[in-house]
Every structure is written in C-alpha cells, then in structure tokens.
Amino acid sequence: MHDTESDTFVYQSWPEKFADMLKKIGVDSEPKEIGTDEVEKDDYYSRYFAQTPRMVTNRGCIDIKNSNIDVVQIIQKG
C-alpha cells in the first residue's frame, strides 16, 4: 500500500519561510541572501544588559515592501 503524499519536499531558508508567512497575511516582502545586507554587519546584541545572550545565529534578512520598515533581520538566540 502506498501513501498518497509525495516523498519530496521543498527546502526553504528562514527568510523564504517568513516571506511566505507574511504574504499569507497580505504583507509584500522579499527574502534576501544571508550576509548581503548592511544591517547584518553590526553587533546583534547589547553588552549593557546581563540577560542578553552573546551567542546568536544570523538567519538572514527580509526586505519589506510598501512600508516604513526597510529590512527585518532574523536572528536566533542561544
């Protein structure tokens, strides 16, 4: 007996996943490649707060269209 679902899946990066989620709620956005935006070259944390983790992972950026927000950076703490 065979399953009705296919065995293949489409791999999406974090920016692609978030851009798809935003599209579902009507926000026009475009995923960017990791490391291509100026905002990714700055520090991701502040040393002034003890609760702020110093280890973070850059997951990329999303360019938001038709908004006052230019770009959103996706980071993972921990």
All heavy atoms as a GROMACS GRO file, in nm:
protein
  635
    1MET      N    1   0.084  -0.118   0.000
    1MET     CA    2   0.000   0.000   0.000
    1MET      C    3   0.089   0.124   0.000
    1MET      O    4   0.184   0.133   0.075
    1MET     CB    5  -0.087  -0.003   0.125
    1MET     CG    6  -0.196   0.094   0.123
    1MET     SD    7  -0.340   0.004   0.178
    1MET     CE    8  -0.458   0.127   0.160
    2HIS      N    9   0.057   0.219  -0.082
    2HIS     CA   10   0.139   0.339  -0.097
    2HIS      C   11   0.070   0.459  -0.034
    2HIS      O   12  -0.052   0.469  -0.035
    2HIS     CB   13   0.164   0.368  -0.245
    2HIS     CG   14   0.244   0.262  -0.312
    2HIS    ND1   15   0.379   0.250  -0.294
    2HIS    CD2   16   0.208   0.161  -0.396
    2HIS    CE1   17   0.423   0.148  -0.363
    2HIS    NE2   18   0.321   0.091  -0.426
    3ASP      N   19   0.152   0.549   0.019
    3ASP     CA   20   0.099   0.676   0.071
    3ASP      C   21   0.058   0.765  -0.045
    3ASP      O   22   0.112   0.756  -0.154
    3ASP     CB   23   0.204   0.747   0.156
    3ASP     CG   24   0.231   0.674   0.286
    3ASP    OD1   25   0.141   0.603   0.334
    3ASP    OD2   26   0.342   0.688   0.339
    4THR      N   27  -0.035   0.853  -0.018
    4THR     CA   28  -0.079   0.945  -0.122
    4THR      C   29   0.009   1.070  -0.130
    4THR      O   30   0.002   1.143  -0.226
    4THR     CB   31  -0.225   0.988  -0.098
    4THR    OG1   32  -0.233   1.047   0.032
    4THR    CG2   33  -0.318   0.869  -0.108
    5GLU      N   34   0.092   1.093  -0.028
    5GLU     CA   35   0.180   1.210  -0.028
    5GLU      C   36   0.312   1.176  -0.096
    5GLU      O   37   0.362   1.065  -0.086
    5GLU     CB   38   0.208   1.256   0.115
    5GLU     CG   39   0.084   1.306   0.187
    5GLU     CD   40   0.117   1.354   0.326
    5GLU    OE1   41   0.231   1.398   0.348
    5GLU    OE2   42   0.029   1.349   0.411
    6SER      N   43   0.369   1.273  -0.164
    6SER     CA   44   0.498   1.250  -0.230
    6SER      C   45   0.611   1.250  -0.128
    6SER      O   46   0.598   1.302  -0.017
    6SER     CB   47   0.522   1.358  -0.334
    6SER     OG   48   0.540   1.482  -0.272
    7ASP      N   49   0.724   1.192  -0.166
    7ASP     CA   50   0.839   1.181  -0.077
    7ASP      C   51   0.930   1.303  -0.086
    7ASP      O   52   1.027   1.312  -0.013
    7ASP     CB   53   0.920   1.056  -0.111
    7ASP     CG   54   0.844   0.929  -0.077
    7ASP    OD1   55   0.755   0.935   0.009
    7ASP    OD2   56   0.875   0.825  -0.138
    8THR      N   57   0.903   1.394  -0.176
    8THR     CA   58   0.989   1.511  -0.191
    8THR      C   59   0.932   1.630  -0.116
    8THR      O   60   0.810   1.640  -0.095
    8THR     CB   61   1.004   1.550  -0.340
    8THR    OG1   62   0.875   1.578  -0.392
    8THR    CG2   63   1.068   1.438  -0.418
    9PHE      N   64   1.019   1.720  -0.076
    9PHE     CA   65   0.978   1.844  -0.012
    9PHE      C   66   1.066   1.956  -0.063
    9PHE      O   67   1.176   1.933  -0.110
    9PHE     CB   68   0.981   1.834   0.141
    9PHE     CG   69   1.119   1.816   0.197
    9PHE    CD1   70   1.192   1.926   0.239
    9PHE    CD2   71   1.177   1.691   0.206
    9PHE    CE1   72   1.319   1.911   0.290
    9PHE    CE2   73   1.304   1.676   0.258
    9PHE     CZ   74   1.376   1.785   0.299
   10VAL      N   75   1.016   2.076  -0.052
   10VAL     CA   76   1.090   2.194  -0.098
   10VAL      C   77   1.160   2.255   0.022
   10VAL      O   78   1.096   2.292   0.121
   10VAL     CB   79   0.994   2.296  -0.163
   10VAL    CG1   80   1.070   2.421  -0.202
   10VAL    CG2   81   0.924   2.235  -0.281
   11TYR      N   82   1.293   2.264   0.016
   11TYR     CA   83   1.370   2.328   0.123
   11TYR      C   84   1.359   2.478   0.109
   11TYR      O   85   1.376   2.533   0.000
   11TYR     CB   86   1.517   2.287   0.117
   11TYR     CG   87   1.600   2.361   0.220
   11TYR    CD1   88   1.597   2.322   0.353
   11TYR    CD2   89   1.675   2.471   0.184
   11TYR    CE1   90   1.669   2.391   0.447
   11TYR    CE2   91   1.749   2.540   0.277
   11TYR     CZ   92   1.746   2.500   0.410
   11TYR     OH   93   1.817   2.569   0.503
   12GLN      N   94   1.328   2.545   0.220
   12GLN     CA   95   1.321   2.690   0.222
   12GLN      C   96   1.411   2.742   0.333
   12GLN      O   97   1.416   2.686   0.442
   12GLN     CB   98   1.178   2.739   0.251
   12GLN     CG   99   1.081   2.717   0.138
   12GLN     CD  100   0.946   2.778   0.172
   12GLN    OE1  101   0.892   2.754   0.278
   12GLN    NE2  102   0.895   2.857   0.080
   13SER      N  103   1.480   2.851   0.304
   13SER     CA  104   1.560   2.918   0.406
   13SER      C  105   1.466   2.992   0.500
   13SER      O  106   1.347   3.009   0.472
   13SER     CB  107   1.659   3.015   0.341
   13SER     OG  108   1.589   3.121   0.279
   14TRP      N  109   1.520   3.040   0.613
   14TRP     CA  110   1.437   3.115   0.709
   14TRP      C  111   1.375   3.239   0.645
   14TRP      O  112   1.256   3.263   0.663
   14TRP     CB  113   1.519   3.151   0.833
   14TRP     CG  114   1.535   3.035   0.925
   14TRP    CD1  115   1.644   2.954   0.937
   14TRP    CD2  116   1.438   2.983   1.015
   14TRP    NE1  117   1.620   2.856   1.029
   14TRP    CE2  118   1.495   2.872   1.080
   14TRP    CE3  119   1.309   3.021   1.048
   14TRP    CZ2  120   1.427   2.798   1.175
   14TRP    CZ3  121   1.241   2.947   1.143
   14TRP    CH2  122   1.298   2.838   1.206
   15PRO      N  123   1.450   3.319   0.570
   15PRO     CA  124   1.388   3.436   0.506
   15PRO      C  125   1.275   3.397   0.410
   15PRO      O  126   1.172   3.464   0.403
   15PRO     CB  127   1.503   3.504   0.432
   15PRO     CG  128   1.624   3.464   0.508
   15PRO     CD  129   1.598   3.325   0.554
   16GLU      N  130   1.292   3.287   0.338
   16GLU     CA  131   1.186   3.242   0.246
   16GLU      C  132   1.062   3.198   0.323
   16GLU      O  133   0.949   3.228   0.282
   16GLU     CB  134   1.237   3.126   0.159
   16GLU     CG  135   1.342   3.169   0.059
   16GLU     CD  136   1.411   3.052  -0.008
   16GLU    OE1  137   1.414   2.941   0.049
   16GLU    OE2  138   1.461   3.073  -0.119
   17LYS      N  139   1.081   3.129   0.435
   17LYS     CA  140   0.967   3.087   0.518
   17LYS      C  141   0.890   3.208   0.571
   17LYS      O  142   0.768   3.212   0.565
   17LYS     CB  143   1.015   3.003   0.637
   17LYS     CG  144   1.065   2.867   0.601
   17LYS     CD  145   1.115   2.796   0.725
   17LYS     CE  146   1.188   2.668   0.691
   17LYS     NZ  147   1.240   2.601   0.811
   18PHE      N  148   0.964   3.306   0.624
   18PHE     CA  149   0.898   3.424   0.679
   18PHE      C  150   0.831   3.507   0.570
   18PHE      O  151   0.723   3.562   0.591
   18PHE     CB  152   0.997   3.509   0.759
   18PHE     CG  153   1.020   3.458   0.898
   18PHE    CD1  154   1.133   3.386   0.928
   18PHE    CD2  155   0.928   3.481   0.998
   18PHE    CE1  156   1.154   3.337   1.056
   18PHE    CE2  157   0.948   3.433   1.127
   18PHE     CZ  158   1.062   3.360   1.155
   19ALA      N  159   0.893   3.517   0.453
   19ALA     CA  160   0.832   3.591   0.342
   19ALA      C  161   0.701   3.525   0.300
   19ALA      O  162   0.602   3.594   0.270
   19ALA     CB  163   0.928   3.600   0.225
   20ASP      N  164   0.696   3.392   0.299
   20ASP     CA  165   0.572   3.320   0.266
   20ASP      C  166   0.465   3.345   0.372
   20ASP      O  167   0.348   3.364   0.339
   20ASP     CB  168   0.598   3.171   0.252
   20ASP     CG  169   0.667   3.136   0.121
   20ASP    OD1  170   0.671   3.222   0.030
   20ASP    OD2  171   0.716   3.021   0.110
   21MET      N  172   0.506   3.344   0.500
   21MET     CA  173   0.409   3.371   0.607
   21MET      C  174   0.354   3.513   0.597
   21MET      O  175   0.234   3.535   0.616
   21MET     CB  176   0.473   3.350   0.745
   21MET     CG  177   0.492   3.205   0.781
   21MET     SD  178   0.543   3.184   0.953
   21MET     CE  179   0.720   3.194   0.935
   22LEU      N  180   0.440   3.609   0.567
   22LEU     CA  181   0.395   3.748   0.553
   22LEU      C  182   0.303   3.765   0.433
   22LEU      O  183   0.207   3.841   0.438
   22LEU     CB  184   0.516   3.841   0.541
   22LEU     CG  185   0.599   3.859   0.668
   22LEU    CD1  186   0.726   3.937   0.638
   22LEU    CD2  187   0.518   3.926   0.777
   23LYS      N  188   0.332   3.693   0.325
   23LYS     CA  189   0.247   3.700   0.207
   23LYS      C  190   0.105   3.653   0.238
   23LYS      O  191   0.007   3.708   0.189
   23LYS     CB  192   0.305   3.616   0.094
   23LYS     CG  193   0.225   3.623  -0.035
   23LYS     CD  194   0.287   3.540  -0.144
   23LYS     CE  195   0.395   3.623  -0.208
   23LYS     NZ  196   0.456   3.558  -0.324
   24LYS      N  197   0.093   3.550   0.325
   24LYS     CA  198  -0.039   3.497   0.362
   24LYS      C  199  -0.124   3.599   0.437
   24LYS      O  200  -0.245   3.592   0.433
   24LYS     CB  201  -0.023   3.371   0.446
   24LYS     CG  202   0.026   3.252   0.367
   24LYS     CD  203   0.042   3.130   0.454
   24LYS     CE  204   0.099   3.015   0.373
   24LYS     NZ  205   0.123   2.897   0.456
   25ILE      N  206  -0.059   3.694   0.506
   25ILE     CA  207  -0.134   3.796   0.580
   25ILE      C  208  -0.136   3.930   0.505
   25ILE      O  209  -0.174   4.031   0.562
   25ILE     CB  210  -0.083   3.813   0.724
   25ILE    CG1  211   0.064   3.859   0.726
   25ILE    CG2  212  -0.102   3.686   0.804
   25ILE    CD1  213   0.112   3.901   0.863
   26GLY      N  214  -0.089   3.928   0.380
   26GLY     CA  215  -0.101   4.047   0.297
   26GLY      C  216   0.014   4.145   0.302
   26GLY      O  217   0.000   4.260   0.260
   27VAL      N  218   0.130   4.103   0.353
   27VAL     CA  219   0.248   4.190   0.359
   27VAL      C  220   0.342   4.152   0.246
   27VAL      O  221   0.385   4.037   0.237
   27VAL     CB  222   0.320   4.179   0.496
   27VAL    CG1  223   0.446   4.264   0.498
   27VAL    CG2  224   0.226   4.217   0.609
   28ASP      N  225   0.373   4.247   0.160
   28ASP     CA  226   0.462   4.222   0.047
   28ASP      C  227   0.606   4.230   0.093
   28ASP      O  228   0.651   4.332   0.145
   28ASP     CB  229   0.434   4.326  -0.063
   28ASP     CG  230   0.507   4.293  -0.191
   28ASP    OD1  231   0.546   4.176  -0.209
   28ASP    OD2  232   0.525   4.385  -0.273
   29SER      N  233   0.680   4.121   0.077
   29SER     CA  234   0.820   4.116   0.121
   29SER      C  235   0.901   4.029   0.027
   29SER      O  236   0.846   3.953  -0.052
   29SER     CB  237   0.829   4.062   0.263
   29SER     OG  238   0.781   3.929   0.268
   30GLU      N  239   1.033   4.043   0.039
   30GLU     CA  240   1.124   3.967  -0.046
   30GLU      C  241   1.240   3.915   0.039
   30GLU      O  242   1.306   3.992   0.109
   30GLU     CB  243   1.177   4.059  -0.155
   30GLU     CG  244   1.275   3.994  -0.249
   30GLU     CD  245   1.323   4.095  -0.352
   30GLU    OE1  246   1.239   4.168  -0.408
   30GLU    OE2  247   1.445   4.099  -0.375
   31PRO      N  248   1.266   3.784   0.036
   31PRO     CA  249   1.380   3.731   0.113
   31PRO      C  250   1.512   3.773   0.050
   31PRO      O  251   1.523   3.788  -0.071
   31PRO     CB  252   1.361   3.579   0.104
   31PRO     CG  253   1.278   3.556  -0.017
   31PRO     CD  254   1.193   3.680  -0.034
   32LYS      N  255   1.612   3.795   0.136
   32LYS     CA  256   1.746   3.832   0.089
   32LYS      C  257   1.843   3.721   0.126
   32LYS      O  258   1.822   3.647   0.222
   32LYS     CB  259   1.790   3.964   0.154
   32LYS     CG  260   1.699   4.080   0.121
   32LYS     CD  261   1.745   4.204   0.191
   32LYS     CE  262   1.814   4.290   0.088
   32LYS     NZ  263   1.862   4.415   0.142
   33GLU      N  264   1.950   3.711   0.051
   33GLU     CA  265   2.054   3.613   0.080
   33GLU      C  266   2.125   3.650   0.211
   33GLU      O  267   2.142   3.767   0.242
   33GLU     CB  268   2.156   3.607  -0.033
   33GLU     CG  269   2.101   3.551  -0.163
   33GLU     CD  270   2.070   3.404  -0.153
   33GLU    OE1  271   2.141   3.331  -0.083
   33GLU    OE2  272   1.971   3.362  -0.218
   34ILE      N  273   2.169   3.549   0.284
   34ILE     CA  274   2.238   3.572   0.411
   34ILE      C  275   2.371   3.643   0.384
   34ILE      O  276   2.446   3.606   0.295
   34ILE     CB  277   2.262   3.439   0.484
   34ILE    CG1  278   2.128   3.379   0.527
   34ILE    CG2  279   2.352   3.458   0.605
   34ILE    CD1  280   2.139   3.244   0.592
   35GLY      N  281   2.396   3.748   0.463
   35GLY     CA  282   2.521   3.822   0.455
   35GLY      C  283   2.527   3.928   0.348
   35GLY      O  284   2.634   3.982   0.322
   36THR      N  285   2.414   3.962   0.285
   36THR     CA  286   2.417   4.060   0.176
   36THR      C  287   2.369   4.198   0.216
   36THR      O  288   2.380   4.291   0.138
   36THR     CB  289   2.331   4.012   0.057
   36THR    OG1  290   2.196   3.993   0.103
   36THR    CG2  291   2.384   3.882  -0.001
   37ASP      N  292   2.318   4.214   0.339
   37ASP     CA  293   2.266   4.344   0.382
   37ASP      C  294   2.359   4.408   0.484
   37ASP      O  295   2.425   4.338   0.562
   37ASP     CB  296   2.126   4.327   0.441
   37ASP     CG  297   2.051   4.458   0.445
   37ASP    OD1  298   2.070   4.533   0.543
   37ASP    OD2  299   1.976   4.487   0.352
   38GLU      N  300   2.364   4.540   0.486
   38GLU     CA  301   2.449   4.615   0.579
   38GLU      C  302   2.411   4.591   0.725
   38GLU      O  303   2.497   4.592   0.813
   38GLU     CB  304   2.442   4.764   0.548
   38GLU     CG  305   2.519   4.804   0.425
   38GLU     CD  306   2.668   4.781   0.438
   38GLU    OE1  307   2.725   4.809   0.545
   38GLU    OE2  308   2.727   4.731   0.341
   39VAL      N  309   2.283   4.569   0.753
   39VAL     CA  310   2.239   4.550   0.891
   39VAL      C  311   2.302   4.424   0.952
   39VAL      O  312   2.318   4.416   1.073
   39VAL     CB  313   2.084   4.546   0.898
   39VAL    CG1  314   2.028   4.417   0.843
   39VAL    CG2  315   2.036   4.568   1.040
   40GLU      N  316   2.341   4.329   0.872
   40GLU     CA  317   2.399   4.205   0.923
   40GLU      C  318   2.544   4.221   0.966
   40GLU      O  319   2.598   4.132   1.030
   40GLU     CB  320   2.390   4.096   0.815
   40GLU     CG  321   2.247   4.058   0.782
   40GLU     CD  322   2.238   3.960   0.669
   40GLU    OE1  323   2.247   4.006   0.553
   40GLU    OE2  324   2.223   3.840   0.696
   41LYS      N  325   2.606   4.331   0.935
   41LYS     CA  326   2.745   4.352   0.969
   41LYS      C  327   2.763   4.414   1.108
   41LYS      O  328   2.874   4.420   1.160
   41LYS     CB  329   2.812   4.439   0.863
   41LYS     CG  330   2.819   4.367   0.728
   41LYS     CD  331   2.868   4.457   0.619
   41LYS     CE  332   2.884   4.391   0.486
   41LYS     NZ  333   2.782   4.304   0.441
   42ASP      N  334   2.655   4.461   1.172
   42ASP     CA  335   2.662   4.518   1.306
   42ASP      C  336   2.646   4.411   1.412
   42ASP      O  337   2.611   4.298   1.383
   42ASP     CB  338   2.552   4.624   1.323
   42ASP     CG  339   2.575   4.748   1.239
   42ASP    OD1  340   2.693   4.777   1.208
   42ASP    OD2  341   2.477   4.814   1.204
   43ASP      N  342   2.671   4.449   1.539
   43ASP     CA  343   2.650   4.357   1.650
   43ASP      C  344   2.502   4.325   1.665
   43ASP      O  345   2.416   4.409   1.644
   43ASP     CB  346   2.701   4.418   1.781
   43ASP     CG  347   2.853   4.421   1.787
   43ASP    OD1  348   2.916   4.340   1.717
   43ASP    OD2  349   2.906   4.504   1.863
   44TYR      N  350   2.473   4.202   1.706
   44TYR     CA  351   2.334   4.156   1.723
   44TYR      C  352   2.286   4.172   1.867
   44TYR      O  353   2.173   4.139   1.898
   44TYR     CB  354   2.322   4.009   1.686
   44TYR     CG  355   2.375   3.974   1.551
   44TYR    CD1  356   2.461   3.867   1.536
   44TYR    CD2  357   2.338   4.045   1.438
   44TYR    CE1  358   2.509   3.832   1.412
   44TYR    CE2  359   2.387   4.010   1.314
   44TYR     CZ  360   2.471   3.904   1.301
   44TYR     OH  361   2.519   3.870   1.179
   45TYR      N  362   2.372   4.214   1.957
   45TYR     CA  363   2.338   4.216   2.098
   45TYR      C  364   2.393   4.342   2.163
   45TYR      O  365   2.473   4.414   2.106
   45TYR     CB  366   2.396   4.093   2.168
   45TYR     CG  367   2.545   4.079   2.146
   45TYR    CD1  368   2.635   4.146   2.227
   45TYR    CD2  369   2.595   4.000   2.044
   45TYR    CE1  370   2.770   4.136   2.206
   45TYR    CE2  371   2.731   3.989   2.022
   45TYR     CZ  372   2.818   4.056   2.104
   45TYR     OH  373   2.951   4.045   2.083
   46SER      N  374   2.349   4.364   2.285
   46SER     CA  375   2.398   4.477   2.363
   46SER      C  376   2.471   4.424   2.485
   46SER      O  377   2.422   4.333   2.553
   46SER     CB  378   2.281   4.565   2.406
   46SER     OG  379   2.326   4.662   2.497
   47ARG      N  380   2.586   4.478   2.514
   47ARG     CA  381   2.662   4.433   2.632
   47ARG      C  382   2.616   4.503   2.760
   47ARG      O  383   2.668   4.476   2.867
   47ARG     CB  384   2.810   4.458   2.610
   47ARG     CG  385   2.868   4.375   2.498
   47ARG     CD  386   3.015   4.408   2.480
   47ARG     NE  387   3.068   4.340   2.363
   47ARG     CZ  388   3.143   4.233   2.368
   47ARG    NH1  389   3.175   4.181   2.485
   47ARG    NH2  390   3.187   4.177   2.258
   48TYR      N  391   2.518   4.591   2.750
   48TYR     CA  392   2.472   4.665   2.867
   48TYR      C  393   2.373   4.586   2.953
   48TYR      O  394   2.349   4.620   3.067
   48TYR     CB  395   2.407   4.797   2.825
   48TYR     CG  396   2.504   4.890   2.757
   48TYR    CD1  397   2.490   4.922   2.623
   48TYR    CD2  398   2.611   4.945   2.826
   48TYR    CE1  399   2.579   5.006   2.559
   48TYR    CE2  400   2.702   5.029   2.764
   48TYR     CZ  401   2.685   5.060   2.631
   48TYR     OH  402   2.774   5.142   2.568
   49PHE      N  403   2.315   4.480   2.899
   49PHE     CA  404   2.215   4.403   2.973
   49PHE      C  405   2.268   4.262   2.995
   49PHE      O  406   2.307   4.194   2.901
   49PHE     CB  407   2.083   4.398   2.895
   49PHE     CG  408   2.028   4.534   2.865
   49PHE    CD1  409   2.038   4.589   2.738
   49PHE    CD2  410   1.968   4.610   2.965
   49PHE    CE1  411   1.988   4.715   2.710
   49PHE    CE2  412   1.919   4.736   2.939
   49PHE     CZ  413   1.929   4.789   2.811
   50ALA      N  414   2.264   4.218   3.120
   50ALA     CA  415   2.319   4.086   3.155
   50ALA      C  416   2.236   3.972   3.094
   50ALA      O  417   2.289   3.864   3.069
   50ALA     CB  418   2.323   4.072   3.307
   51GLN      N  419   2.108   3.991   3.072
   51GLN     CA  420   2.022   3.885   3.021
   51GLN      C  421   2.036   3.865   2.870
   51GLN      O  422   1.981   3.770   2.815
   51GLN     CB  423   1.875   3.916   3.054
   51GLN     CG  424   1.846   3.928   3.202
   51GLN     CD  425   1.872   3.799   3.276
   51GLN    OE1  426   1.856   3.691   3.222
   51GLN    NE2  427   1.913   3.809   3.401
   52THR      N  428   2.106   3.954   2.802
   52THR     CA  429   2.119   3.944   2.657
   52THR      C  430   2.224   3.839   2.622
   52THR      O  431   2.339   3.850   2.665
   52THR     CB  432   2.161   4.080   2.598
   52THR    OG1  433   2.068   4.178   2.639
   52THR    CG2  434   2.164   4.074   2.446
   53PRO      N  435   2.187   3.736   2.546
   53PRO     CA  436   2.286   3.634   2.510
   53PRO      C  437   2.387   3.689   2.410
   53PRO      O  438   2.355   3.773   2.327
   53PRO     CB  439   2.202   3.524   2.447
   53PRO     CG  440   2.081   3.593   2.397
   53PRO     CD  441   2.056   3.708   2.491
   54ARG      N  442   2.508   3.642   2.419
   54ARG     CA  443   2.612   3.688   2.326
   54ARG      C  444   2.623   3.596   2.206
   54ARG      O  445   2.681   3.633   2.106
   54ARG     CB  446   2.744   3.698   2.398
   54ARG     CG  447   2.739   3.807   2.503
   54ARG     CD  448   2.864   3.808   2.586
   54ARG     NE  449   2.841   3.896   2.698
   54ARG     CZ  450   2.908   4.008   2.716
   54ARG    NH1  451   3.000   4.044   2.632
   54ARG    NH2  452   2.882   4.083   2.820
   55MET      N  453   2.571   3.477   2.215
   55MET     CA  454   2.577   3.383   2.104
   55MET      C  455   2.446   3.388   2.026
   55MET      O  456   2.340   3.352   2.077
   55MET     CB  457   2.599   3.240   2.156
   55MET     CG  458   2.730   3.222   2.228
   55MET     SD  459   2.873   3.252   2.123
   55MET     CE  460   2.860   3.118   2.009
   56VAL      N  461   2.452   3.436   1.905
   56VAL     CA  462   2.334   3.442   1.818
   56VAL      C  463   2.374   3.393   1.680
   56VAL      O  464   2.491   3.396   1.642
   56VAL     CB  465   2.274   3.584   1.809
   56VAL    CG1  466   2.222   3.633   1.942
   56VAL    CG2  467   2.375   3.682   1.754
   57THR      N  468   2.275   3.347   1.605
   57THR     CA  469   2.297   3.299   1.470
   57THR      C  470   2.218   3.385   1.374
   57THR      O  471   2.098   3.404   1.392
   57THR     CB  472   2.251   3.152   1.456
   57THR    OG1  473   2.322   3.074   1.552
   57THR    CG2  474   2.281   3.099   1.318
   58ASN      N  475   2.284   3.438   1.274
   58ASN     CA  476   2.219   3.518   1.172
   58ASN      C  477   2.146   3.424   1.077
   58ASN      O  478   2.206   3.335   1.016
   58ASN     CB  479   2.322   3.601   1.096
   58ASN     CG  480   2.261   3.682   0.986
   58ASN    OD1  481   2.146   3.720   0.990
   58ASN    ND2  482   2.340   3.709   0.884
   59ARG      N  483   2.015   3.442   1.061
   59ARG     CA  484   1.935   3.359   0.971
   59ARG      C  485   1.899   3.431   0.842
   59ARG      O  486   1.831   3.374   0.758
   59ARG     CB  487   1.807   3.312   1.042
   59ARG     CG  488   1.832   3.224   1.160
   59ARG     CD  489   1.890   3.093   1.116
   59ARG     NE  490   1.906   3.004   1.228
   59ARG     CZ  491   1.963   2.886   1.220
   59ARG    NH1  492   2.009   2.845   1.104
   59ARG    NH2  493   1.977   2.812   1.325
   60GLY      N  494   1.942   3.556   0.826
   60GLY     CA  495   1.916   3.630   0.704
   60GLY      C  496   1.824   3.749   0.725
   60GLY      O  497   1.789   3.783   0.838
   61CYS      N  498   1.784   3.812   0.615
   61CYS     CA  499   1.700   3.932   0.620
   61CYS      C  500   1.584   3.923   0.523
   61CYS      O  501   1.588   3.846   0.427
   61CYS     CB  502   1.783   4.055   0.584
   61CYS     SG  503   1.904   4.100   0.708
   62ILE      N  504   1.482   4.002   0.552
   62ILE     CA  505   1.366   4.014   0.464
   62ILE      C  506   1.349   4.162   0.431
   62ILE      O  507   1.353   4.247   0.520
   62ILE     CB  508   1.238   3.964   0.533
   62ILE    CG1  509   1.252   3.818   0.571
   62ILE    CG2  510   1.118   3.982   0.442
   62ILE    CD1  511   1.137   3.767   0.653
   63ASP      N  512   1.334   4.192   0.305
   63ASP     CA  513   1.309   4.328   0.258
   63ASP      C  514   1.158   4.348   0.254
   63ASP      O  515   1.088   4.278   0.182
   63ASP     CB  516   1.370   4.346   0.119
   63ASP     CG  517   1.368   4.489   0.072
   63ASP    OD1  518   1.352   4.579   0.157
   63ASP    OD2  519   1.384   4.512  -0.049
   64ILE      N  520   1.106   4.443   0.335
   64ILE     CA  521   0.963   4.470   0.343
   64ILE      C  522   0.928   4.578   0.242
   64ILE      O  523   0.988   4.685   0.242
   64ILE     CB  524   0.921   4.514   0.485
   64ILE    CG1  525   0.969   4.414   0.590
   64ILE    CG2  526   0.771   4.534   0.493
   64ILE    CD1  527   0.905   4.278   0.582
   65LYS      N  528   0.830   4.552   0.156
   65LYS     CA  529   0.789   4.646   0.052
   65LYS      C  530   0.670   4.731   0.101
   65LYS      O  531   0.592   4.686   0.184
   65LYS     CB  532   0.745   4.571  -0.074
   65LYS     CG  533   0.846   4.472  -0.127
   65LYS     CD  534   0.964   4.542  -0.186
   65LYS     CE  535   1.058   4.439  -0.245
   65LYS     NZ  536   1.182   4.494  -0.287
   66ASN      N  537   0.659   4.853   0.050
   66ASN     CA  538   0.546   4.943   0.078
   66ASN      C  539   0.523   4.963   0.227
   66ASN      O  540   0.411   4.958   0.276
   66ASN     CB  541   0.417   4.890   0.012
   66ASN     CG  542   0.434   4.870  -0.135
   66ASN    OD1  543   0.498   4.949  -0.203
   66ASN    ND2  544   0.377   4.762  -0.187
   67SER      N  545   0.631   4.987   0.300
   67SER     CA  546   0.622   5.004   0.445
   67SER      C  547   0.731   5.100   0.492
   67SER      O  548   0.828   5.125   0.420
   67SER     CB  549   0.639   4.868   0.514
   67SER     OG  550   0.646   4.885   0.652
   68ASN      N  551   0.715   5.153   0.613
   68ASN     CA  552   0.820   5.235   0.674
   68ASN      C  553   0.937   5.150   0.721
   68ASN      O  554   1.043   5.202   0.753
   68ASN     CB  555   0.764   5.315   0.791
   68ASN     CG  556   0.671   5.424   0.745
   68ASN    OD1  557   0.677   5.468   0.631
   68ASN    ND2  558   0.584   5.467   0.834
   69ILE      N  559   0.917   5.018   0.727
   69ILE     CA  560   1.022   4.925   0.769
   69ILE      C  561   1.100   4.886   0.645
   69ILE      O  562   1.044   4.834   0.548
   69ILE     CB  563   0.961   4.801   0.836
   69ILE    CG1  564   0.880   4.842   0.959
   69ILE    CG2  565   1.071   4.702   0.873
   69ILE    CD1  566   0.799   4.731   1.019
   70ASP      N  567   1.229   4.910   0.645
   70ASP     CA  568   1.312   4.878   0.529
   70ASP      C  569   1.349   4.731   0.523
   70ASP      O  570   1.333   4.664   0.422
   70ASP     CB  571   1.440   4.961   0.530
   70ASP     CG  572   1.412   5.109   0.510
   70ASP    OD1  573   1.315   5.142   0.439
   70ASP    OD2  574   1.486   5.190   0.566
   71VAL      N  575   1.404   4.681   0.634
   71VAL     CA  576   1.453   4.544   0.636
   71VAL      C  577   1.433   4.485   0.775
   71VAL      O  578   1.437   4.557   0.875
   71VAL     CB  579   1.602   4.537   0.594
   71VAL    CG1  580   1.690   4.604   0.694
   71VAL    CG2  581   1.647   4.396   0.564
   72VAL      N  582   1.408   4.355   0.781
   72VAL     CA  583   1.396   4.283   0.909
   72VAL      C  584   1.502   4.175   0.910
   72VAL      O  585   1.510   4.095   0.816
   72VAL     CB  586   1.255   4.219   0.923
   72VAL    CG1  587   1.248   4.134   1.048
   72VAL    CG2  588   1.147   4.324   0.926
   73GLN      N  589   1.584   4.174   1.017
   73GLN     CA  590   1.686   4.070   1.029
   73GLN      C  591   1.633   3.958   1.117
   73GLN      O  592   1.574   3.983   1.222
   73GLN     CB  593   1.813   4.128   1.089
   73GLN     CG  594   1.925   4.026   1.098
   73GLN     CD  595   2.050   4.084   1.158
   73GLN    OE1  596   2.050   4.190   1.218
   73GLN    NE2  597   2.159   4.012   1.144
   74ILE      N  598   1.656   3.836   1.076
   74ILE     CA  599   1.613   3.717   1.152
   74ILE      C  600   1.736   3.663   1.223
   74ILE      O  601   1.834   3.625   1.159
   74ILE     CB  602   1.554   3.610   1.059
   74ILE    CG1  603   1.441   3.667   0.977
   74ILE    CG2  604   1.510   3.489   1.139
   74ILE    CD1  605   1.398   3.581   0.861
   75ILE      N  606   1.732   3.661   1.357
   75ILE     CA  607   1.842   3.605   1.434
   75ILE      C  608   1.787   3.499   1.529
   75ILE      O  609   1.670   3.501   1.565
   75ILE     CB  610   1.920   3.712   1.514
   75ILE    CG1  611   1.831   3.788   1.611
   75ILE    CG2  612   1.991   3.807   1.419
   75ILE    CD1  613   1.908   3.880   1.703
   76GLN      N  614   1.872   3.406   1.568
   76GLN     CA  615   1.838   3.301   1.661
   76GLN      C  616   1.926   3.316   1.783
   76GLN      O  617   2.048   3.316   1.772
   76GLN     CB  618   1.857   3.164   1.597
   76GLN     CG  619   1.825   3.050   1.689
   76GLN     CD  620   1.846   2.916   1.623
   76GLN    OE1  621   1.872   2.908   1.504
   76GLN    NE2  622   1.836   2.811   1.700
   77LYS      N  623   1.864   3.327   1.902
   77LYS     CA  624   1.941   3.338   2.026
   77LYS      C  625   1.978   3.201   2.076
   77LYS      O  626   1.909   3.105   2.055
   77LYS     CB  627   1.859   3.409   2.133
   77LYS     CG  628   1.821   3.549   2.100
   77LYS     CD  629   1.762   3.625   2.216
   77LYS     CE  630   1.647   3.555   2.283
   77LYS     NZ  631   1.588   3.630   2.392
   78GLY      N  632   2.092   3.198   2.148
   78GLY     CA  633   2.128   3.075   2.216
   78GLY      C  634   2.236   3.000   2.160
   78GLY      O  635   2.311   2.980   2.092
   0.00000   0.00000   0.00000
